[in-house]
């Protein structure tokens, strides 16, 4: 490895061609939903997608859905890569419930203790073959964890991937405002340092990254409640550093009516308010179009994502 911060014109031109070849040869992480995949650039190494929402509006569900999708693609293609889900917001068992949920084992059944234990054991045998690991705390097993600083997280991920001889493909940070970097007088300063550290981690490991971000209460005021980039709680640095920012809003969490009217693709449409209805806004996208709104079906119980169909 060259020990220099300078890239000569020749090196820059060579790397530019190599990067273009990588982009053409690598599909990147997509959502699996036509309109999202047609307008949101695929997530590739060195890039950060920020998922911005108020509590309970689907940040972790969408992040876990994408992490599972990436891990399934790695397993299917037998790539020597791994996914890490770093959670400080929820115990690892709660994220594992999302990862394992489908029509056979729903989130509700597992949470209420209604799920068949033998079915869960069968699922767990399949789950261990999925290249997805956690950095976080357990609700079942107590460990004397090291402080959850970026230095410790980075060191553990790097050590584990080197031990296994695999590459880190995707890291999910859930959520960025809870991560600590150094002692700061103001929380905003610490969050700013955290997103800068996340960028360094992403580039150092040459991996993809999804950062869950809590939106401020201001996003719930007014008619349109999809969070925008300036609603990133505690730090404008998140707005600056993320390559794409996707705001989420579930009307069932904020509205008292049975339906909601939202403009999608320039057309005002009325949507019945159900738990699965989610509106998204691509508020920022480097090297691509932004300011795009979407209506999607995100089932928090089965962890499925699809386009929302509306009867005109």
KASUL-V726116 format. One record per residue. RES is the residue in one letter. PSI is psi in degrees with one decimal (999 if undefined). NEAR is the number of other ideal C-beta (glycine too) atoms within 10 Angstrom. D_LAST is the distance of its C-alpha to the last C-alpha in Angstrom with 1 decimal. Layout:
res=RES psi=PSI near=NEAR d_last=D_LAST
res=RES psi=PSI near=NEAR d_last=D_LAST
This chain:
res=X psi=133.0 near=3 d_last=58.9
res=X psi=130.0 near=7 d_last=59.9
res=X psi=75.4 near=4 d_last=60.9
res=X psi=146.3 near=8 d_last=59.7
res=X psi=-5.6 near=5 d_last=56.9
res=X psi=132.4 near=7 d_last=57.3
res=X psi=119.6 near=12 d_last=55.5
res=X psi=166.6 near=9 d_last=57.3
res=X psi=-39.1 near=7 d_last=55.7
res=X psi=-44.5 near=8 d_last=56.5
res=X psi=-41.7 near=12 d_last=55.0
res=X psi=-43.1 near=10 d_last=51.8
res=X psi=-40.6 near=11 d_last=51.4
res=X psi=-45.9 near=12 d_last=52.0
res=X psi=-32.9 near=11 d_last=49.6
res=X psi=-44.9 near=10 d_last=46.9
res=X psi=-42.0 near=9 d_last=47.2
res=X psi=-40.2 near=10 d_last=47.3
res=X psi=-41.6 near=13 d_last=44.1
res=X psi=-39.0 near=10 d_last=42.3
res=X psi=-39.0 near=10 d_last=43.5
res=X psi=-44.7 near=13 d_last=42.3
res=X psi=-42.5 near=13 d_last=38.8
res=X psi=-33.3 near=8 d_last=38.7
res=X psi=-11.7 near=7 d_last=40.0
res=X psi=114.1 near=11 d_last=38.0
res=X psi=-30.2 near=11 d_last=34.3
res=X psi=173.1 near=15 d_last=34.3
res=X psi=123.2 near=21 d_last=32.1
res=X psi=169.9 near=17 d_last=28.4
res=X psi=-22.7 near=21 d_last=25.5
res=X psi=15.6 near=13 d_last=24.5
res=X psi=125.8 near=18 d_last=20.8
res=X psi=-57.0 near=10 d_last=20.0
res=X psi=-36.2 near=16 d_last=18.6
res=X psi=-45.7 near=18 d_last=21.2
res=X psi=-21.3 near=14 d_last=23.9
res=X psi=-20.0 near=9 d_last=23.1
res=X psi=-21.8 near=14 d_last=23.5
res=X psi=123.3 near=22 d_last=25.9
res=X psi=136.7 near=19 d_last=29.5
res=X psi=141.8 near=14 d_last=30.8
res=X psi=120.6 near=21 d_last=33.2
res=X psi=173.5 near=17 d_last=36.7
res=X psi=143.8 near=19 d_last=40.2
res=X psi=-0.5 near=17 d_last=41.3
res=X psi=148.3 near=20 d_last=37.8
res=X psi=125.5 near=25 d_last=36.3
res=X psi=122.9 near=23 d_last=32.7
res=X psi=126.4 near=28 d_last=32.4
res=X psi=115.2 near=27 d_last=29.7
res=X psi=125.5 near=33 d_last=29.5
res=X psi=162.4 near=28 d_last=28.3
res=X psi=163.4 near=23 d_last=29.6
res=X psi=136.3 near=11 d_last=31.3
res=X psi=5.0 near=13 d_last=29.1
res=X psi=7.2 near=29 d_last=26.0
res=X psi=11.4 near=22 d_last=26.6
res=X psi=-54.9 near=25 d_last=29.2
res=X psi=-37.4 near=25 d_last=31.5
res=X psi=-47.0 near=25 d_last=28.9
res=X psi=-41.0 near=25 d_last=27.4
res=X psi=-42.6 near=23 d_last=31.0
res=X psi=-37.3 near=27 d_last=32.3
res=X psi=-45.6 near=22 d_last=29.4
res=X psi=-37.5 near=23 d_last=30.5
res=X psi=-43.2 near=27 d_last=34.2
res=X psi=-41.9 near=21 d_last=33.8
res=X psi=-44.8 near=17 d_last=32.0
res=X psi=-44.8 near=24 d_last=34.8
res=X psi=-39.1 near=23 d_last=37.5
res=X psi=-39.2 near=14 d_last=36.1
res=X psi=-38.7 near=17 d_last=36.1
res=X psi=-45.7 near=21 d_last=39.7
res=X psi=-42.9 near=15 d_last=40.8
res=X psi=-36.5 near=8 d_last=39.3
res=X psi=-2.5 near=8 d_last=41.0
res=X psi=41.9 near=7 d_last=44.1
res=X psi=146.6 near=13 d_last=44.4
res=X psi=70.5 near=12 d_last=47.0
res=X psi=167.7 near=19 d_last=44.7
res=X psi=154.3 near=23 d_last=43.5
res=X psi=138.2 near=27 d_last=40.8
res=X psi=127.5 near=24 d_last=41.9
res=X psi=113.2 near=26 d_last=39.8
res=X psi=113.3 near=26 d_last=41.6
res=X psi=124.2 near=23 d_last=40.6
res=X psi=-7.2 near=18 d_last=42.2
res=X psi=-32.1 near=18 d_last=39.4
res=X psi=152.8 near=18 d_last=39.4
res=X psi=154.2 near=16 d_last=42.0
res=X psi=-28.1 near=19 d_last=41.7
res=X psi=-32.3 near=15 d_last=41.1
res=X psi=-39.3 near=18 d_last=37.8
res=X psi=-37.4 near=24 d_last=36.6
res=X psi=-33.2 near=19 d_last=38.1
res=X psi=-42.6 near=22 d_last=36.0
res=X psi=-44.7 near=22 d_last=32.8
res=X psi=-38.0 near=20 d_last=34.3
res=X psi=-3.7 near=22 d_last=35.1
res=X psi=138.4 near=27 d_last=32.0
res=X psi=-160.6 near=14 d_last=29.8
res=X psi=-21.3 near=9 d_last=29.1
res=X psi=-36.2 near=14 d_last=32.8
res=X psi=103.0 near=19 d_last=33.7
res=X psi=160.3 near=20 d_last=31.1
res=X psi=-43.9 near=20 d_last=31.8
res=X psi=-44.3 near=14 d_last=31.9
res=X psi=-42.6 near=17 d_last=34.4
res=X psi=-43.8 near=18 d_last=36.6
res=X psi=-35.6 near=13 d_last=36.5
res=X psi=-3.4 near=9 d_last=37.3
res=X psi=18.5 near=7 d_last=40.0
res=X psi=-12.7 near=10 d_last=38.4
res=X psi=141.6 near=20 d_last=38.3
res=X psi=123.6 near=12 d_last=40.9
res=X psi=-37.1 near=8 d_last=43.7
res=X psi=-38.2 near=8 d_last=44.6
res=X psi=-37.1 near=12 d_last=41.1
res=X psi=-37.6 near=16 d_last=41.2
res=X psi=-41.3 near=9 d_last=44.6
res=X psi=-43.6 near=13 d_last=43.4
res=X psi=-37.9 near=17 d_last=40.5
res=X psi=-31.5 near=11 d_last=43.0
res=X psi=-36.9 near=8 d_last=45.0
res=X psi=-36.3 near=10 d_last=42.1
res=X psi=-37.4 near=14 d_last=41.2
res=X psi=-19.3 near=7 d_last=44.7
res=X psi=-5.3 near=8 d_last=44.1
res=X psi=123.7 near=17 d_last=41.2
res=X psi=68.4 near=21 d_last=42.6
res=X psi=120.1 near=23 d_last=41.2
res=X psi=168.2 near=16 d_last=43.6
res=X psi=150.7 near=19 d_last=43.5
res=X psi=116.9 near=20 d_last=45.4
res=X psi=-156.0 near=19 d_last=45.3
res=X psi=150.5 near=16 d_last=46.6
res=X psi=143.3 near=13 d_last=46.6
res=X psi=-9.4 near=10 d_last=46.1
res=X psi=-41.9 near=7 d_last=48.5
res=X psi=121.8 near=9 d_last=51.2
res=X psi=128.8 near=8 d_last=52.9
res=X psi=149.2 near=7 d_last=54.2
res=X psi=84.7 near=4 d_last=56.1
res=X psi=149.6 near=11 d_last=53.6
res=X psi=160.0 near=11 d_last=54.6
res=X psi=140.6 near=8 d_last=52.9
res=X psi=67.6 near=16 d_last=49.4
res=X psi=160.1 near=15 d_last=50.2
res=X psi=-33.3 near=20 d_last=48.9
res=X psi=-46.1 near=14 d_last=52.4
res=X psi=-40.7 near=14 d_last=52.6
res=X psi=-48.8 near=23 d_last=49.1
res=X psi=-44.8 near=17 d_last=49.8
res=X psi=-43.6 near=12 d_last=53.3
res=X psi=-42.5 near=14 d_last=52.1
res=X psi=-44.7 near=20 d_last=49.3
res=X psi=-44.2 near=14 d_last=51.7
res=X psi=-43.7 near=10 d_last=54.4
res=X psi=-42.2 near=15 d_last=52.3
res=X psi=-36.0 near=20 d_last=50.8
res=X psi=-38.6 near=9 d_last=54.3
res=X psi=-40.3 near=8 d_last=55.7
res=X psi=-17.3 near=12 d_last=53.2
res=X psi=36.4 near=7 d_last=53.4
res=X psi=170.8 near=15 d_last=49.6
res=X psi=143.9 near=15 d_last=47.4
res=X psi=120.6 near=22 d_last=44.9
res=X psi=-43.9 near=25 d_last=41.5
res=X psi=138.4 near=25 d_last=39.2
res=X psi=130.7 near=25 d_last=40.0
res=X psi=129.5 near=27 d_last=37.5
res=X psi=112.8 near=30 d_last=38.9
res=X psi=103.1 near=24 d_last=37.3
res=X psi=162.1 near=25 d_last=37.6
res=X psi=-31.9 near=27 d_last=39.5
res=X psi=-10.5 near=20 d_last=40.6
res=X psi=-4.8 near=15 d_last=42.6
res=X psi=144.0 near=22 d_last=44.8
res=X psi=142.2 near=18 d_last=48.3
res=X psi=-54.3 near=18 d_last=50.2
res=X psi=169.4 near=12 d_last=53.3
res=X psi=122.0 near=7 d_last=54.6
res=X psi=149.1 near=14 d_last=53.0
res=X psi=-32.7 near=7 d_last=53.5
res=X psi=142.0 near=9 d_last=49.9
res=X psi=-35.9 near=12 d_last=46.9
res=X psi=-38.5 near=15 d_last=45.1
res=X psi=-38.2 near=16 d_last=47.9
res=X psi=-40.6 near=18 d_last=47.7
res=X psi=-38.7 near=26 d_last=44.0
res=X psi=-45.5 near=20 d_last=44.7
res=X psi=-34.5 near=18 d_last=47.4
res=X psi=-44.2 near=26 d_last=45.1
res=X psi=-32.9 near=28 d_last=42.5
res=X psi=-40.9 near=16 d_last=45.3
res=X psi=-36.2 near=21 d_last=46.9
res=X psi=-41.5 near=26 d_last=43.6
res=X psi=-43.6 near=19 d_last=43.5
res=X psi=-42.0 near=12 d_last=47.1
res=X psi=-43.2 near=22 d_last=46.4
res=X psi=-44.1 near=22 d_last=43.5
res=X psi=-38.6 near=14 d_last=45.7
res=X psi=-44.1 near=12 d_last=48.9
res=X psi=-6.6 near=20 d_last=47.3
res=X psi=51.3 near=12 d_last=45.2
res=X psi=171.2 near=23 d_last=42.2
res=X psi=155.7 near=25 d_last=38.5
res=X psi=136.5 near=26 d_last=37.7
res=X psi=125.4 near=26 d_last=34.8
res=X psi=118.5 near=28 d_last=35.6
res=X psi=133.1 near=27 d_last=33.8
res=X psi=131.3 near=29 d_last=34.1
res=X psi=131.0 near=22 d_last=33.7
res=X psi=153.6 near=25 d_last=31.9
res=X psi=164.2 near=15 d_last=33.6
res=X psi=-22.1 near=9 d_last=32.5
res=X psi=-26.9 near=12 d_last=31.7
res=X psi=-19.9 near=24 d_last=28.4
res=X psi=-2.7 near=15 d_last=27.2
res=X psi=148.4 near=9 d_last=27.9
res=X psi=-176.4 near=7 d_last=25.6
res=X psi=-50.0 near=7 d_last=21.9
res=X psi=120.5 near=15 d_last=21.1
res=X psi=11.4 near=21 d_last=22.9
res=X psi=123.5 near=22 d_last=22.7
res=X psi=143.1 near=28 d_last=26.4
res=X psi=169.8 near=18 d_last=27.9
res=X psi=-37.5 near=20 d_last=31.1
res=X psi=-2.6 near=12 d_last=33.3
res=X psi=3.8 near=22 d_last=32.3
res=X psi=118.3 near=27 d_last=34.4
res=X psi=129.3 near=21 d_last=36.8
res=X psi=-20.0 near=20 d_last=40.5
res=X psi=127.0 near=22 d_last=40.4
res=X psi=-13.8 near=14 d_last=39.2
res=X psi=-30.8 near=19 d_last=40.9
res=X psi=-43.3 near=24 d_last=38.0
res=X psi=-36.3 near=19 d_last=35.8
res=X psi=-40.5 near=14 d_last=38.6
res=X psi=-32.1 near=18 d_last=39.4
res=X psi=140.8 near=28 d_last=36.0
res=X psi=-28.5 near=21 d_last=34.9
res=X psi=142.3 near=20 d_last=31.2
res=X psi=124.0 near=25 d_last=29.7
res=X psi=111.9 near=27 d_last=26.5
res=X psi=143.0 near=28 d_last=25.4
res=X psi=142.8 near=24 d_last=23.6
res=X psi=124.6 near=27 d_last=21.9
res=X psi=108.0 near=23 d_last=20.9
res=X psi=-28.4 near=21 d_last=19.5
res=X psi=-21.0 near=15 d_last=21.0
res=X psi=-17.9 near=16 d_last=24.3
res=X psi=-22.6 near=15 d_last=24.0
res=X psi=151.0 near=14 d_last=21.6
res=X psi=-0.6 near=6 d_last=22.4
res=X psi=174.9 near=8 d_last=19.1
res=X psi=-14.9 near=8 d_last=16.5
res=X psi=163.7 near=12 d_last=13.6
res=X psi=143.8 near=20 d_last=13.8
res=X psi=124.0 near=10 d_last=12.3
res=X psi=144.3 near=20 d_last=13.2
res=X psi=118.3 near=10 d_last=13.4
res=X psi=128.1 near=16 d_last=13.0
res=X psi=39.6 near=10 d_last=14.3
res=X psi=3.5 near=6 d_last=14.6
res=X psi=132.6 near=9 d_last=11.1
res=X psi=126.6 near=8 d_last=10.5
res=X psi=148.3 near=15 d_last=7.8
res=X psi=128.6 near=11 d_last=8.3
res=X psi=132.9 near=17 d_last=9.7
res=X psi=136.9 near=12 d_last=11.8
res=X psi=112.4 near=16 d_last=15.3
res=X psi=160.8 near=14 d_last=17.1
res=X psi=-26.8 near=13 d_last=20.3
res=X psi=-12.4 near=17 d_last=18.8
res=X psi=124.4 near=21 d_last=16.3
res=X psi=136.7 near=25 d_last=18.2
res=X psi=139.2 near=22 d_last=17.7
res=X psi=152.1 near=26 d_last=20.3
res=X psi=123.4 near=21 d_last=21.8
res=X psi=93.9 near=20 d_last=24.3
res=X psi=-19.4 near=23 d_last=26.6
res=X psi=141.9 near=20 d_last=29.6
res=X psi=112.6 near=19 d_last=30.4
res=X psi=134.1 near=11 d_last=33.9
res=X psi=27.0 near=7 d_last=34.0
res=X psi=168.6 near=13 d_last=30.2
res=X psi=145.7 near=10 d_last=27.2
res=X psi=-174.9 near=15 d_last=26.2
res=X psi=32.0 near=10 d_last=23.9
res=X psi=134.2 near=19 d_last=20.8
res=X psi=147.9 near=17 d_last=18.1
res=X psi=148.4 near=22 d_last=16.4
res=X psi=121.7 near=19 d_last=14.2
res=X psi=163.4 near=20 d_last=16.1
res=X psi=105.5 near=15 d_last=16.9
res=X psi=105.6 near=23 d_last=20.7
res=X psi=108.5 near=20 d_last=22.2
res=X psi=-13.2 near=21 d_last=25.4
res=X psi=-39.4 near=17 d_last=26.9
res=X psi=-8.5 near=15 d_last=26.6
res=X psi=59.6 near=20 d_last=26.5
res=X psi=143.9 near=15 d_last=23.8
res=X psi=132.1 near=20 d_last=21.5
res=X psi=167.5 near=14 d_last=18.3
res=X psi=143.2 near=13 d_last=15.1
res=X psi=125.3 near=19 d_last=12.4
res=X psi=135.1 near=7 d_last=9.4
res=X psi=133.1 near=13 d_last=6.1
res=X psi=116.4 near=7 d_last=3.8
res=X psi=999 near=5 d_last=0.0
